[in-house]
Amino acid sequence: MALSSADIRIAFDALSSEFEDAGECAEFVVVGGAALVLLYNARETTKDVDAFFLNPEAAKVRVAAERVARLLDLPADWLNDGAKATWSG
């Protein structure tokens, strides 16, 4: 499934609601194709959102992202922290 800017923003809104309902917040840095779609309009779609999770722990973000995937019928790995392997900051 290809994710457009609108799809990603809807998913982020749902993810935000997940954390708001739990009284928490999540911070992450979006990189790769999703950054090109969201920030630069350099591409129309991306297959997933690569990110580096800053907080809370990655496990909480993954669980919330899985709930969002089920809610919005997105691929289970629509949001992933694969970017952590290249993060140096």
C-alpha positions, 0 to 999 in steps of 0.5 A: 500500500502506498501512503500519501501525505494525507494518509500519513497525516491521518495516521499521525492524528490517530497515533497522537490520539492513542498517546493523548488517551494514555496521557503520554506523548510520542516524539520521533524524527521522520526520515527517508521517503516519508520525509520527502512526501511530507516536507518536500513534496518530492514524491507523492507516496511512500511505502512506509514511515521510517523514523527514529523514536525519541520517546517513549520507549520504542515498544510503546510506539510500536504497540500504538502504531499497530492499533492505528494500523488496524483502525485505518487498515494500514500495513502493520509496519506502516511506522517503523524505527528502522532508521535507528541503524543510521542515526548518529545524533 
